[in-house]
């Protein structure tokens, strides 16, 4: 097949209701850092590929090319080539979506490359040489003003976070390469859980790019045995992802995101950690109000670097809801007034 656009692969959702489409779009946004090339949701009549919410929708499938359709699959044993694994809430698995979309893109791209490849020019004979003439004195052109340097962005596909978002195994143990005998972090993707003897604050060596991490695959039986032997209880994997992202961000905003977009927390992150004071006020403000990150940081007196870390962590952990678009011009003044006068 030929890709219609050289800059991205178009994707159309079939049989999705509004909240289902929003859920899929959020997962696709999160996977953007690992997809080559980019994928984009379109509402045109045709697209490069289609995602079908329910395979039983025979009417919707009637005129679609089946080889270019992805189907929601709740059971990995079904074995569909283009099956997209979803959990019990029919939320696509990030670990399943990334390799599936990249594999399909690699298969489709050669056709697009051949389509746009320039034709070879006929061989030209060298022109006869002329006597050398002294070069004219060069004219110095005034230097063009350079565009301001783009602020560095946070790439989540690195360190511990990269492992958590892309590792395909159901269960595995994480250890520091320099300290392989230390207590590991156990990950159980299917249960969205992690296990550790140490609290989050003591796992900071895992949240540094200077410390290479080893991921050792485990069977479910091996994981159960190790967890039982150590007396560990399951903890929400989202807490580990949140805290890892916060520490790895280093004040840089997530790739492709803007501090001027309106956001609101659908739920608060875990605020029981000893170092949560730096962002507690920001978290509570964004949970109650719709605002841009830059506005919220200014209103709450939060350093922008800390606000960026907080935003990245909350976005990757899926804590931001879908934001309506209110009147942006009057919004900020209302927020500032509400903060000064709680009854307003």
N, C-alpha and C positions, 0 to 999 in steps of 0.2 A: 504494500500500500504506500501511498505518498502522503507525507505530513503536509497539511494545508498551509501552515505558518512556520517559517524557519526559526522563530524566536521561542515558541512554546508548543506543547502538544495540547490540543483542545479536548475537553472532557465534558460530556453532558450527562446529567442525572436523570434517570428514568424511574418514575413511580415513587418519588420522594415527596413527603409532606414538608412543610416549612421547617419545623424543628429538626426533622431528620436530615434535611439538606444542610442546615446550619451546623449540625454535629459533624457531618462529613467534611464540610469546608474547614472547620476548625482543625480536624486531623490532617487535612491536606496542607494547611498553613504550617502546621507543626513539622510536617515531613519535608517542607520546602528546602531546608538546608541540605538534605541528602539526595534530592532528586536531580538527575541530569538527563535531559534538559528540564526546564520548568514545565509544570502542568497547570492549565487554567480552565476553570469552570466557565462554560458558555451556555447561552440560551438560544443559539441559532438552531435551524432545522436539522443540520447535520454537524457532526464533529468527528475528530479522529478516533475517539474511543467513547464508550458509554458505560456508566455504572448502573446496574439494574438492582433496585432494592428488593424486589420479590420476583423470583424466577417463574412463579406461577402466573404472572401477568402476561398471558399469551398474546393479548391484543397489542400490548405495547411492544412486544418482541417481534411482531409479525414482519415489519419492514426493516429490522435492524440486522446488520451483518454480525452473526453470532461470534465469529472469530475476533471481533473488536469490542466484545462486551465483557465487563467484569460483573460477576455475580456474588452477592453476599452469601457467605457459607459459614454457618454457626458451628460446623463440625469439621475439623481438619482432616478427618479420615475420608471425606467425600472425594478428595483427589481431583477436583476440577483444575484444568490448566490455568484458567483465569478466575479461579475462585478467590475471593477476598475474605479472609477470616474475620469474623466479628464475634464479640462477646455476647453474654446473655441479654444485654441491653441493646444489642445490634449496633454497637459502636465498633468501627473498624480498628483492627490491631495495627498500631504503628509499625511494629516489628514485621508484620506481614505485608503491609502496603508498600514500604520502601523497596524491598528487593523485587516484588512483583512488578511495580511500575518501571523500575530501572531495567529489568529484563525485557519487558515488552518494548520499551523505548529503544533499546539497543537493536532489537530485531526490526523495528520500523524505520530507524534512522538511515540505514544504508540507502534505501530507496530515495529518501529526501536528499541525501548527499549527492547521489548520482544525478538527480534532477537538476541541482543547482551548480554542479561542477562546471567550471569554465572550459570551453573547448580549447584544445591545444593549438597554439599559433603555428603557422607554417614556418619552417626554418628560413631565416633570412641571411643572405650573404653579407659579410662586412662591407661597409661603404669604403671607397678608396680614400686613403689618408690625404689630408691637405697639409701644406706647410704650416708649422707652428707659428702662431701669432701671440705676441706678449699679451697676457691677461690684463684687462683694465683694472684700474685701482678699485678695490672693493668699497662699496658704500655701506657704512654701518647703519643698520636699521634699529630704531628704538625698540627696546625689549617690550614684549607684550605682557600686560599684567596677568599673573597666574591666578587661576581660580583657587579659592580657599580650599585647603586640604580637607578631605572628607574625614569626619570623625571615625576613629576605629570602631568596628562593630564586633559584637560577641558571636562567635561561631560555636554552637552547642555540640558540634560533631567532634569533640575532643575530650580527652581525659575520662573521668568516671562517667560523666553525663553521656558521652558518645557511646560508651559500652552499654549503659542502661537503655538507651534509645534504639540501639541497632542489634544487640546480641540476640541471636535466634533461639538459643537453648532455653528450655523451660526453667531449668535450675542451674545455678553455677555459684562458685565461691570466688570472692574477690580478695586478693592479698596485694600488699605492696611488694614490688620486685626486690627492693632493697631489704625487706624484712619479711620473708616468706613464711617464717614460723610464727609470726604474730597472729592473734585471733582474727579470722577472716570475717567479711560481711557475706552472708548467704542471701541469694536472690531467688525468689520463686515467682516467675512472671505470671503463671496461670492464676495464682492467688493474689497477685498484685501486692506481694508482701516482701519484707526483708527481715533478716534476723541478725542481731549483733549483741555482743556482750557489753559494748561501749555505747554510751549515749551519743547523740548526734554531735554535740560540742567536741567530743574526744575523737571524732572521725575526720577532723580537718586535714590530717596528712593525706587522706584520699582525695581531698578537694583541691589539690595543687597539681598543675601541669608539670612541675619539676619532679614529681614522684610517679614513675611508670607503674602501671597496675597490671597484674596478671589475672585473667579470668579463666577459671578451671571448670569445665562442664561437669555436671553431676546428674546422676539419675534421680528420679523422685525418691526412690528407696534410700539412696545414699544421703540425700538431703535430709530426709526424715530421721535417719539414724544419727547424723551429726547434730541436728537440732535437739533431738531428745537427749543425747549424751551431754550436751552443754546446758540443758534446761532453758532453752531460749523460747520466747513467745513471738508470734508474728506481729510485725509493726507495719503500718501503711507504707507501701513503696513510694507513694506520692510525697511523703514527708522527706524521705531521703533524696528524691529527685529535686524537690523544692530547695532543700538546704545545699545540695551540691551545686545547683545552678546559681544560687545567691553568692556563694563563695568563689565560683569559677568565673563569674562575669567580670570582675575587676572594674566595675564602674562603666562598662561598655554596654550599650543598648543592643538588643537582639538584632541579628541581621534582618534587613528589610522592614524594620519597625520604626515608628516615629514617636517622639515624645509629645507630639501635638495632637495625636489621635485621642478621641474620647473613649474612656474605659470606665468600667465599674466592676468591682469584685462581686462575684455571685456568692462567695463564701470566704471567710477569713482563713488564712494559713494558721498553722500551729504556732501560738504565741507563747508557749511555755518555756522557750529556750532563754538562757541567761543573757544572750546578746540581742534579744528582740527589741530592746528599748529604742534602738536607732531607727526602727521602722514601724513601731507599734502605732504611733499617731497617724502615719501615712496609711497604714492598713485599715484602721478604723474609719478614716475619712473616706477612702475609696470604696469602702463597703456600704457607706450611707449615701454617697454622692456620685454623680456622673461628672467626670472632669478629665482633662488631659493630664498626662503624667507630669509635665512641666508645671502646669497650674497647681496640681495637688502638692508638688514638692515645695512650691513657693508659699502656698497657704499654710502648710504644716511646718515650714522651716526645716524640711528634710534636705540634706545635701543631694544634689542631682545624681552623683555617683551611687549613693545608697538607694535612691529612688529607681535608678536603672537596674540595679541588682534585684531589687524587690519586684519590679515589673517582669523581668526575665523569668525569675523563679515562679511567680504566680501564673504567668502565661504558659510556661512549659508544663506546670502541674495542672493546668486546666481550670484555674480558679476564676477566670474572667468570663462574664456572661456576654450575651449579645447586646450591643448598645444601640438604642434608638438615636436619631439625630435631632436634638433640640436646637433652639436658637443659640448658636455659638456666641454671638456678640454679647448677649445679656447673661450668659451662663456664669462666667467667671465672677462678675460683680455679685450675683446672687449667692455664690458659694462663699465668697469672702464675707458678705454680710451675715450669712448663716453661722459662720464660724465665730464671729464676734458677738452675735446675738442668737444664742441657741434656740430661742423661742420663735425666731423669724421664720 
